Amino acid sequence: MLLDEILSGLPDARELVRVLVRLLGAMLLGAIAGVQREKAGKPAGLRTHMLVSMGSCLFVLVPIQIGMPVADVSRIIQGVATGIGFVGAGAILKNGGEREIHGLTTAAGIWTTAAVGVAVGIGGFAVAVIGMLLAYFVLAALLRIENRISLDRLPQERGST
């Protein structure tokens, strides 16, 4: 009886495998961004990105599993996109007297990871993989270019003060 209740949303073993593949896929894709952020020493790292991606996947996967109409699922996706913005906002810090803002990239990474999780949840695994690979490129490869630009600019700034 308890097992029937637990498995009530999954009509057969094939459906269980489908759910597991989507949740694990979302988790692993979230790990890609998370590993990069962890290496960069950012506070939102591996576990955060994995949970954001898996949670976003779950938010759309369950309604699809129970047969919710597409229009209602689209409203859930809107809610995820809005709600994850609040999580990202918590990662953004503005230094008091300075004109520097920290955490925008972390917030954008969390938002992108949520989008990847949603894509996996609705069955768009290939699009999610492409999206995460591009996000990783932005986070890792462009960081190196950004650092080089900053280093090139540094001596000029010192000379002008």
HELIX and SHEET records of a PDB file:
HELIX    1   1 LEU A    2  ILE A    6  1                                   5    
HELIX    2   2 ALA A   13  LYS A   39  1                                  27    
HELIX    3   3 LEU A   46  GLN A   65  1                                  20    
HELIX    4   4 VAL A   70  GLY A   90  1                                  21    
HELIX    5   5 LEU A  104  GLY A  121  1                                  18    
HELIX    6   6 PHE A  125  TYR A  136  1                                  12    
HELIX    7   7 PHE A  137  ALA A  141  3                                   5    
HELIX    8   8 LEU A  142  SER A  160  1                                  19    
SHEET    1   A 2 LEU A  93  LYS A  94  0                                        
SHEET    2   A 2 ILE A 101  HIS A 102 -1                                        
END                                                                             
